[in-house]
């Protein structure tokens, strides 16, 4: 199977989060052609396994097949392939499938399970299903862009809160503060708390970083109100229960609702999986480097549940995630296939 043609076909199948059936069927068919035993599981994940069915050792390559909304015109300009999902994360998922297929005859007492999960970009439903139903494997590679020389060991957590306040309407010239002003005061209090905790830094793996994702006011002529949605990137060491209690004390009778929290997760770097990837990157002439990401991934879900050696790996520049300029360099993609194939060979020796 031609590497670039396969990736382009995968990117061409639109798969916004929650609408993954077409891409799931494409993956099952494609993996079947490559010798995988492939199916869709109860959650809709595309699952393909290669190697002896009775082999006791299981290596999981867990990617996701959904994307954020938005159409990026699919085109190739030189070595750059543009399209929604080319980086996040169909490039890494295609890397998984092709690398696993190319070591199928060398697996011995191991088998490789490649999974394209659903709804990673929304609620992590596919990964949560796996965490609750699948026995911990020997090791896991999560499919996320890190450049072909990068090995990601951890992700910050995520805490989402919806703020809502409604009160009897009043004249803007009156003494009563409106709901929007009260919401802004709450936001400022949260930002002050984050700045104090962070020591003036932001955007690092160790910092608490709130983001105001939505803000709207409303009125029916009698009552005025405001709604806002805040997403916080939470580093290791933050007591999220204490943070929730603080926010409730600052809200001054506004309604707060919290989504389930994705806890931060950091994997061990002293494992056979990490050593295999380090050697495989060097074998391809690369200089490996470790990364800690400020976003979240399915590692936040399956890492605590499985407790096995784990990394995230995949070609692509993560700064292009979710952007209208999303594209991947197919030269890097091809190199990542070689790296991962080499690492898998080392693991099953």
Protein Blocks (a to p, Z undefined) as FASTA:
>chain_A
ZZklmmmmmmmmgcdehiamlmmmmmmmmmmmnopacdddfkopacddedjfklmbdcdd
dddfbdcedidddddehjaccdehklmomkmmmmmmmmmmmmmmmnomaccdddddehkl
mnommmmmmmmmpccdfbdcddddebjkbccfbdcdddddddddddddddfkbmbdcfkl
mmmmmmmmmmmmmmmmnnopahiakbccdddfbdcdddehjaccddddddddddehiafk
lmmmmmmmmnnopacddddddddddddfbbfklmmmmmmmmmnopacdddddfbdcfklm
mmmmnopacddddedjfklgoiakbccdfklmmmmmmmmmmmmmmmmZZ
